[in-house]
Structures are given as C-alpha cells and as structure tokens.
Amino acid sequence: MQIWVDADACPGTAKELLFRAAERRRIKVTLVANQSMRLPRSEFVTAILVPSGMNIADRKIVEVVEPGDLVITADIPLAADVVAKGATALDPRGELYTENNVHERLSVRNMLDGLRGEGHVLGGPANYTPRNRQEFANQLDRWLAKAK
C-alpha cells in the first residue's frame, strides 16, 4: 500500500503534509510529474519523471496503482480511473473520491468543461486556502488510520 501523487498540479503545502506523513507512518509516497522537483531526503519519498505531454503522468499512475493505494489528484478523470482499479483518490482540497461519488463528479466536470469551451464559464479553481489544507490533512489522516 502506498500513496501516489499527481505532482505537477499538487500544491506545495499538500506535498509537505505528504512528506511528513511518509516519515511518520513509514509509508511510501511517489510523486509522478513531467518536471523535476525537490524532494526531501527520505527512504519513503520518491519520484517518477515522465515525458511532457497531455495526461502522460495520469496514464503512468493508472498503470502502476494497485487496489488499496491512495492517489492524490485534482484531476477527476484520473480519480475515476483510480477508483475503477480499486484504489482511493483524494483531491488536495480534501474531497475523497469513491465509487459512490466519482461518477457524479465526473459528469459535473464534463458539463463545466463544455460550458468553458462555449465561453459560458470563465476562470479556473479558487485559490488554495488554509481550510483546503486542513480538510486535506483530515482526510489523509483518516485514510492513514484505516490503512494501518
């Protein structure tokens, strides 16, 4: 059992929480990204560098994730693929994706994507807040407690 991180878009404060959790719980955390990143010196934290390109990091995560693993991602299509493989997905803002909610979230995401394409919805997600960080930390702690 391990944690995979869709690292290109993961906020730094969420990564820091994951690094501390890796040491404290002695659980492997692997960041998957298409650019180099700074990692703490740890036997529990590693990275996989993938080529640049659309969804290459996502495809790598889907390829390697196992049932029982946790994937940190804000990408709802990736979350749906992860859940379909028997793993759990957690948004860096603290939303846990499960079999019960991921298809609804994917439908809403697809609708909003269509509206953005037509120019009806402008802008992206709100800024990452301390409340988002706390909700993420709470969900991560719950998952780690269950995984124990």
PyMOL CGO cylinders between C-alpha atoms (Angstrom):
from pymol import cmd
from pymol.cgo import CYLINDER

trace = [
    CYLINDER, 0.00, 0.00, 0.00, 1.36, 3.37, -0.97, 0.3, 1, 1, 1, 1, 1, 1,
    CYLINDER, 1.36, 3.37, -0.97, 0.49, 6.93, -1.94, 0.3, 1, 1, 1, 1, 1, 1,
    CYLINDER, 0.49, 6.93, -1.94, 0.84, 8.19, -5.50, 0.3, 1, 1, 1, 1, 1, 1,
    CYLINDER, 0.84, 8.19, -5.50, 0.81, 11.94, -6.21, 0.3, 1, 1, 1, 1, 1, 1,
    CYLINDER, 0.81, 11.94, -6.21, -0.20, 13.62, -9.46, 0.3, 1, 1, 1, 1, 1, 1,
    CYLINDER, -0.20, 13.62, -9.46, 2.51, 16.10, -8.61, 0.3, 1, 1, 1, 1, 1, 1,
    CYLINDER, 2.51, 16.10, -8.61, 2.54, 18.70, -11.39, 0.3, 1, 1, 1, 1, 1, 1,
    CYLINDER, 2.54, 18.70, -11.39, -0.59, 20.43, -10.05, 0.3, 1, 1, 1, 1, 1, 1,
    CYLINDER, -0.59, 20.43, -10.05, -0.40, 19.42, -6.38, 0.3, 1, 1, 1, 1, 1, 1,
    CYLINDER, -0.40, 19.42, -6.38, 0.03, 22.41, -4.05, 0.3, 1, 1, 1, 1, 1, 1,
    CYLINDER, 0.03, 22.41, -4.05, 3.33, 22.56, -2.20, 0.3, 1, 1, 1, 1, 1, 1,
    CYLINDER, 3.33, 22.56, -2.20, 1.65, 22.63, 1.21, 0.3, 1, 1, 1, 1, 1, 1,
    CYLINDER, 1.65, 22.63, 1.21, -0.16, 19.37, 0.41, 0.3, 1, 1, 1, 1, 1, 1,
    CYLINDER, -0.16, 19.37, 0.41, 3.15, 17.81, -0.67, 0.3, 1, 1, 1, 1, 1, 1,
    CYLINDER, 3.15, 17.81, -0.67, 4.74, 18.90, 2.62, 0.3, 1, 1, 1, 1, 1, 1,
    CYLINDER, 4.74, 18.90, 2.62, 1.95, 17.16, 4.56, 0.3, 1, 1, 1, 1, 1, 1,
    CYLINDER, 1.95, 17.16, 4.56, 2.53, 14.03, 2.49, 0.3, 1, 1, 1, 1, 1, 1,
    CYLINDER, 2.53, 14.03, 2.49, 6.29, 14.11, 3.11, 0.3, 1, 1, 1, 1, 1, 1,
    CYLINDER, 6.29, 14.11, 3.11, 5.74, 14.35, 6.87, 0.3, 1, 1, 1, 1, 1, 1,
    CYLINDER, 5.74, 14.35, 6.87, 3.13, 11.57, 6.77, 0.3, 1, 1, 1, 1, 1, 1,
    CYLINDER, 3.13, 11.57, 6.77, 5.53, 9.34, 4.83, 0.3, 1, 1, 1, 1, 1, 1,
    CYLINDER, 5.53, 9.34, 4.83, 8.15, 9.63, 7.57, 0.3, 1, 1, 1, 1, 1, 1,
    CYLINDER, 8.15, 9.63, 7.57, 5.73, 9.44, 10.47, 0.3, 1, 1, 1, 1, 1, 1,
    CYLINDER, 5.73, 9.44, 10.47, 3.79, 6.44, 9.12, 0.3, 1, 1, 1, 1, 1, 1,
    CYLINDER, 3.79, 6.44, 9.12, 6.66, 4.87, 7.19, 0.3, 1, 1, 1, 1, 1, 1,
    CYLINDER, 6.66, 4.87, 7.19, 4.58, 4.69, 4.02, 0.3, 1, 1, 1, 1, 1, 1,
    CYLINDER, 4.58, 4.69, 4.02, 5.92, 5.11, 0.51, 0.3, 1, 1, 1, 1, 1, 1,
    CYLINDER, 5.92, 5.11, 0.51, 4.93, 8.32, -1.30, 0.3, 1, 1, 1, 1, 1, 1,
    CYLINDER, 4.93, 8.32, -1.30, 5.74, 8.53, -5.02, 0.3, 1, 1, 1, 1, 1, 1,
    CYLINDER, 5.74, 8.53, -5.02, 5.36, 11.78, -6.94, 0.3, 1, 1, 1, 1, 1, 1,
    CYLINDER, 5.36, 11.78, -6.94, 4.70, 11.46, -10.67, 0.3, 1, 1, 1, 1, 1, 1,
    CYLINDER, 4.70, 11.46, -10.67, 5.44, 14.56, -12.75, 0.3, 1, 1, 1, 1, 1, 1,
    CYLINDER, 5.44, 14.56, -12.75, 6.76, 15.75, -16.08, 0.3, 1, 1, 1, 1, 1, 1,
    CYLINDER, 6.76, 15.75, -16.08, 9.27, 18.11, -14.48, 0.3, 1, 1, 1, 1, 1, 1,
    CYLINDER, 9.27, 18.11, -14.48, 11.97, 17.72, -11.86, 0.3, 1, 1, 1, 1, 1, 1,
    CYLINDER, 11.97, 17.72, -11.86, 11.11, 18.64, -8.31, 0.3, 1, 1, 1, 1, 1, 1,
    CYLINDER, 11.11, 18.64, -8.31, 12.84, 18.97, -4.99, 0.3, 1, 1, 1, 1, 1, 1,
    CYLINDER, 12.84, 18.97, -4.99, 12.27, 16.06, -2.66, 0.3, 1, 1, 1, 1, 1, 1,
    CYLINDER, 12.27, 16.06, -2.66, 13.24, 15.61, 0.95, 0.3, 1, 1, 1, 1, 1, 1,
    CYLINDER, 13.24, 15.61, 0.95, 15.91, 13.07, 1.73, 0.3, 1, 1, 1, 1, 1, 1,
    CYLINDER, 15.91, 13.07, 1.73, 13.84, 10.09, 2.70, 0.3, 1, 1, 1, 1, 1, 1,
    CYLINDER, 13.84, 10.09, 2.70, 13.69, 6.39, 2.03, 0.3, 1, 1, 1, 1, 1, 1,
    CYLINDER, 13.69, 6.39, 2.03, 9.91, 6.79, 1.82, 0.3, 1, 1, 1, 1, 1, 1,
    CYLINDER, 9.91, 6.79, 1.82, 9.65, 9.59, -0.77, 0.3, 1, 1, 1, 1, 1, 1,
    CYLINDER, 9.65, 9.59, -0.77, 10.49, 9.00, -4.43, 0.3, 1, 1, 1, 1, 1, 1,
    CYLINDER, 10.49, 9.00, -4.43, 9.60, 10.46, -7.81, 0.3, 1, 1, 1, 1, 1, 1,
    CYLINDER, 9.60, 10.46, -7.81, 8.92, 9.21, -11.30, 0.3, 1, 1, 1, 1, 1, 1,
    CYLINDER, 8.92, 9.21, -11.30, 9.72, 11.66, -14.08, 0.3, 1, 1, 1, 1, 1, 1,
    CYLINDER, 9.72, 11.66, -14.08, 7.58, 11.17, -17.19, 0.3, 1, 1, 1, 1, 1, 1,
    CYLINDER, 7.58, 11.17, -17.19, 7.87, 12.90, -20.58, 0.3, 1, 1, 1, 1, 1, 1,
    CYLINDER, 7.87, 12.90, -20.58, 5.89, 16.09, -21.16, 0.3, 1, 1, 1, 1, 1, 1,
    CYLINDER, 5.89, 16.09, -21.16, 2.55, 15.67, -22.82, 0.3, 1, 1, 1, 1, 1, 1,
    CYLINDER, 2.55, 15.67, -22.82, -1.16, 15.52, -22.22, 0.3, 1, 1, 1, 1, 1, 1,
    CYLINDER, -1.16, 15.52, -22.22, -2.13, 13.05, -19.46, 0.3, 1, 1, 1, 1, 1, 1,
    CYLINDER, -2.13, 13.05, -19.46, 1.16, 11.11, -19.55, 0.3, 1, 1, 1, 1, 1, 1,
    CYLINDER, 1.16, 11.11, -19.55, 1.57, 11.37, -15.76, 0.3, 1, 1, 1, 1, 1, 1,
    CYLINDER, 1.57, 11.37, -15.76, -2.06, 10.32, -15.34, 0.3, 1, 1, 1, 1, 1, 1,
    CYLINDER, -2.06, 10.32, -15.34, -1.58, 7.25, -17.52, 0.3, 1, 1, 1, 1, 1, 1,
    CYLINDER, -1.58, 7.25, -17.52, 1.54, 6.29, -15.57, 0.3, 1, 1, 1, 1, 1, 1,
    CYLINDER, 1.54, 6.29, -15.57, -0.36, 6.50, -12.28, 0.3, 1, 1, 1, 1, 1, 1,
    CYLINDER, -0.36, 6.50, -12.28, -3.21, 4.36, -13.63, 0.3, 1, 1, 1, 1, 1, 1,
    CYLINDER, -3.21, 4.36, -13.63, -0.64, 1.84, -14.88, 0.3, 1, 1, 1, 1, 1, 1,
    CYLINDER, -0.64, 1.84, -14.88, 1.09, 1.44, -11.50, 0.3, 1, 1, 1, 1, 1, 1,
    CYLINDER, 1.09, 1.44, -11.50, -1.68, 1.99, -8.93, 0.3, 1, 1, 1, 1, 1, 1,
    CYLINDER, -1.68, 1.99, -8.93, -2.87, -1.06, -7.01, 0.3, 1, 1, 1, 1, 1, 1,
    CYLINDER, -2.87, -1.06, -7.01, -6.06, -1.74, -5.07, 0.3, 1, 1, 1, 1, 1, 1,
    CYLINDER, -6.06, -1.74, -5.07, -5.76, -0.18, -1.63, 0.3, 1, 1, 1, 1, 1, 1,
    CYLINDER, -5.76, -0.18, -1.63, -3.38, 2.58, -2.75, 0.3, 1, 1, 1, 1, 1, 1,
    CYLINDER, -3.38, 2.58, -2.75, -4.16, 6.29, -2.39, 0.3, 1, 1, 1, 1, 1, 1,
    CYLINDER, -4.16, 6.29, -2.39, -3.78, 8.74, -5.27, 0.3, 1, 1, 1, 1, 1, 1,
    CYLINDER, -3.78, 8.74, -5.27, -3.61, 12.48, -4.65, 0.3, 1, 1, 1, 1, 1, 1,
    CYLINDER, -3.61, 12.48, -4.65, -5.08, 14.32, -7.64, 0.3, 1, 1, 1, 1, 1, 1,
    CYLINDER, -5.08, 14.32, -7.64, -7.35, 17.19, -8.59, 0.3, 1, 1, 1, 1, 1, 1,
    CYLINDER, -7.35, 17.19, -8.59, -7.94, 15.51, -11.97, 0.3, 1, 1, 1, 1, 1, 1,
    CYLINDER, -7.94, 15.51, -11.97, -11.40, 13.95, -11.82, 0.3, 1, 1, 1, 1, 1, 1,
    CYLINDER, -11.40, 13.95, -11.82, -10.99, 11.67, -14.88, 0.3, 1, 1, 1, 1, 1, 1,
    CYLINDER, -10.99, 11.67, -14.88, -7.81, 10.29, -13.25, 0.3, 1, 1, 1, 1, 1, 1,
    CYLINDER, -7.81, 10.29, -13.25, -9.70, 9.88, -9.96, 0.3, 1, 1, 1, 1, 1, 1,
    CYLINDER, -9.70, 9.88, -9.96, -12.40, 7.88, -11.79, 0.3, 1, 1, 1, 1, 1, 1,
    CYLINDER, -12.40, 7.88, -11.79, -9.78, 5.59, -13.36, 0.3, 1, 1, 1, 1, 1, 1,
    CYLINDER, -9.78, 5.59, -13.36, -8.08, 5.10, -9.99, 0.3, 1, 1, 1, 1, 1, 1,
    CYLINDER, -8.08, 5.10, -9.99, -11.33, 4.26, -8.21, 0.3, 1, 1, 1, 1, 1, 1,
    CYLINDER, -11.33, 4.26, -8.21, -12.18, 1.79, -11.00, 0.3, 1, 1, 1, 1, 1, 1,
    CYLINDER, -12.18, 1.79, -11.00, -8.92, -0.03, -10.19, 0.3, 1, 1, 1, 1, 1, 1,
    CYLINDER, -8.92, -0.03, -10.19, -9.87, -0.39, -6.52, 0.3, 1, 1, 1, 1, 1, 1,
    CYLINDER, -9.87, -0.39, -6.52, -7.75, 2.44, -5.17, 0.3, 1, 1, 1, 1, 1, 1,
    CYLINDER, -7.75, 2.44, -5.17, -8.84, 5.64, -3.44, 0.3, 1, 1, 1, 1, 1, 1,
    CYLINDER, -8.84, 5.64, -3.44, -8.42, 9.16, -4.81, 0.3, 1, 1, 1, 1, 1, 1,
    CYLINDER, -8.42, 9.16, -4.81, -8.12, 12.29, -2.71, 0.3, 1, 1, 1, 1, 1, 1,
    CYLINDER, -8.12, 12.29, -2.71, -8.24, 15.84, -4.01, 0.3, 1, 1, 1, 1, 1, 1,
    CYLINDER, -8.24, 15.84, -4.01, -5.58, 18.16, -2.48, 0.3, 1, 1, 1, 1, 1, 1,
    CYLINDER, -5.58, 18.16, -2.48, -8.51, 20.28, -1.24, 0.3, 1, 1, 1, 1, 1, 1,
    CYLINDER, -8.51, 20.28, -1.24, -9.78, 17.36, 0.85, 0.3, 1, 1, 1, 1, 1, 1,
    CYLINDER, -9.78, 17.36, 0.85, -12.50, 15.78, -1.28, 0.3, 1, 1, 1, 1, 1, 1,
    CYLINDER, -12.50, 15.78, -1.28, -12.37, 11.99, -1.19, 0.3, 1, 1, 1, 1, 1, 1,
    CYLINDER, -12.37, 11.99, -1.19, -13.44, 10.27, -4.41, 0.3, 1, 1, 1, 1, 1, 1,
    CYLINDER, -13.44, 10.27, -4.41, -15.21, 6.96, -4.01, 0.3, 1, 1, 1, 1, 1, 1,
    CYLINDER, -15.21, 6.96, -4.01, -17.30, 4.59, -6.11, 0.3, 1, 1, 1, 1, 1, 1,
    CYLINDER, -17.30, 4.59, -6.11, -20.33, 6.41, -4.69, 0.3, 1, 1, 1, 1, 1, 1,
    CYLINDER, -20.33, 6.41, -4.69, -19.42, 9.92, -5.86, 0.3, 1, 1, 1, 1, 1, 1,
    CYLINDER, -19.42, 9.92, -5.86, -16.76, 9.88, -8.56, 0.3, 1, 1, 1, 1, 1, 1,
    CYLINDER, -16.76, 9.88, -8.56, -19.15, 9.37, -11.49, 0.3, 1, 1, 1, 1, 1, 1,
    CYLINDER, -19.15, 9.37, -11.49, -21.32, 12.29, -10.37, 0.3, 1, 1, 1, 1, 1, 1,
    CYLINDER, -21.32, 12.29, -10.37, -18.21, 14.50, -10.02, 0.3, 1, 1, 1, 1, 1, 1,
    CYLINDER, -18.21, 14.50, -10.02, -17.05, 13.39, -13.47, 0.3, 1, 1, 1, 1, 1, 1,
    CYLINDER, -17.05, 13.39, -13.47, -20.42, 14.31, -15.01, 0.3, 1, 1, 1, 1, 1, 1,
    CYLINDER, -20.42, 14.31, -15.01, -20.33, 17.77, -13.40, 0.3, 1, 1, 1, 1, 1, 1,
    CYLINDER, -20.33, 17.77, -13.40, -16.74, 18.26, -14.53, 0.3, 1, 1, 1, 1, 1, 1,
    CYLINDER, -16.74, 18.26, -14.53, -17.62, 17.31, -18.11, 0.3, 1, 1, 1, 1, 1, 1,
    CYLINDER, -17.62, 17.31, -18.11, -20.60, 19.69, -18.11, 0.3, 1, 1, 1, 1, 1, 1,
    CYLINDER, -20.60, 19.69, -18.11, -18.46, 22.57, -16.80, 0.3, 1, 1, 1, 1, 1, 1,
    CYLINDER, -18.46, 22.57, -16.80, -15.74, 21.73, -19.32, 0.3, 1, 1, 1, 1, 1, 1,
    CYLINDER, -15.74, 21.73, -19.32, -18.34, 22.02, -22.09, 0.3, 1, 1, 1, 1, 1, 1,
    CYLINDER, -18.34, 22.02, -22.09, -19.59, 25.34, -20.73, 0.3, 1, 1, 1, 1, 1, 1,
    CYLINDER, -19.59, 25.34, -20.73, -15.99, 26.65, -20.55, 0.3, 1, 1, 1, 1, 1, 1,
    CYLINDER, -15.99, 26.65, -20.55, -15.47, 25.59, -24.17, 0.3, 1, 1, 1, 1, 1, 1,
    CYLINDER, -15.47, 25.59, -24.17, -18.54, 27.60, -25.17, 0.3, 1, 1, 1, 1, 1, 1,
    CYLINDER, -18.54, 27.60, -25.17, -17.33, 30.63, -23.19, 0.3, 1, 1, 1, 1, 1, 1,
    CYLINDER, -17.33, 30.63, -23.19, -20.13, 30.48, -20.59, 0.3, 1, 1, 1, 1, 1, 1,
    CYLINDER, -20.13, 30.48, -20.59, -17.83, 29.74, -17.65, 0.3, 1, 1, 1, 1, 1, 1,
    CYLINDER, -17.83, 29.74, -17.65, -14.60, 31.67, -17.23, 0.3, 1, 1, 1, 1, 1, 1,
    CYLINDER, -14.60, 31.67, -17.23, -11.73, 31.16, -14.84, 0.3, 1, 1, 1, 1, 1, 1,
    CYLINDER, -11.73, 31.16, -14.84, -10.45, 28.18, -13.00, 0.3, 1, 1, 1, 1, 1, 1,
    CYLINDER, -10.45, 28.18, -13.00, -10.48, 26.87, -9.45, 0.3, 1, 1, 1, 1, 1, 1,
    CYLINDER, -10.48, 26.87, -9.45, -10.29, 29.19, -6.47, 0.3, 1, 1, 1, 1, 1, 1,
    CYLINDER, -10.29, 29.19, -6.47, -7.01, 29.73, -4.67, 0.3, 1, 1, 1, 1, 1, 1,
    CYLINDER, -7.01, 29.73, -4.67, -5.80, 27.01, -2.30, 0.3, 1, 1, 1, 1, 1, 1,
    CYLINDER, -5.80, 27.01, -2.30, -6.73, 28.10, 1.22, 0.3, 1, 1, 1, 1, 1, 1,
    CYLINDER, -6.73, 28.10, 1.22, -5.72, 27.11, 4.76, 0.3, 1, 1, 1, 1, 1, 1,
    CYLINDER, -5.72, 27.11, 4.76, -9.16, 25.49, 5.07, 0.3, 1, 1, 1, 1, 1, 1,
    CYLINDER, -9.16, 25.49, 5.07, -8.43, 23.35, 1.97, 0.3, 1, 1, 1, 1, 1, 1,
    CYLINDER, -8.43, 23.35, 1.97, -5.12, 22.32, 3.55, 0.3, 1, 1, 1, 1, 1, 1,
    CYLINDER, -5.12, 22.32, 3.55, -6.85, 21.36, 6.80, 0.3, 1, 1, 1, 1, 1, 1,
    CYLINDER, -6.85, 21.36, 6.80, -9.55, 19.36, 5.02, 0.3, 1, 1, 1, 1, 1, 1,
    CYLINDER, -9.55, 19.36, 5.02, -6.85, 17.55, 3.03, 0.3, 1, 1, 1, 1, 1, 1,
    CYLINDER, -6.85, 17.55, 3.03, -4.88, 16.81, 6.20, 0.3, 1, 1, 1, 1, 1, 1,
    CYLINDER, -4.88, 16.81, 6.20, -8.01, 15.46, 7.91, 0.3, 1, 1, 1, 1, 1, 1,
    CYLINDER, -8.01, 15.46, 7.91, -8.90, 13.13, 5.03, 0.3, 1, 1, 1, 1, 1, 1,
    CYLINDER, -8.90, 13.13, 5.03, -5.29, 11.98, 4.73, 0.3, 1, 1, 1, 1, 1, 1,
    CYLINDER, -5.29, 11.98, 4.73, -5.19, 11.15, 8.44, 0.3, 1, 1, 1, 1, 1, 1,
    CYLINDER, -5.19, 11.15, 8.44, -8.44, 9.20, 8.14, 0.3, 1, 1, 1, 1, 1, 1,
    CYLINDER, -8.44, 9.20, 8.14, -7.09, 7.20, 5.20, 0.3, 1, 1, 1, 1, 1, 1,
    CYLINDER, -7.09, 7.20, 5.20, -3.81, 6.51, 7.00, 0.3, 1, 1, 1, 1, 1, 1,
    CYLINDER, -3.81, 6.51, 7.00, -5.68, 5.33, 10.11, 0.3, 1, 1, 1, 1, 1, 1,
    CYLINDER, -5.68, 5.33, 10.11, -7.75, 2.90, 8.01, 0.3, 1, 1, 1, 1, 1, 1,
    CYLINDER, -7.75, 2.90, 8.01, -4.68, 1.74, 6.09, 0.3, 1, 1, 1, 1, 1, 1,
    CYLINDER, -4.68, 1.74, 6.09, -2.92, 0.85, 9.30, 0.3, 1, 1, 1, 1, 1, 1,
]
cmd.load_cgo(trace, "trace")
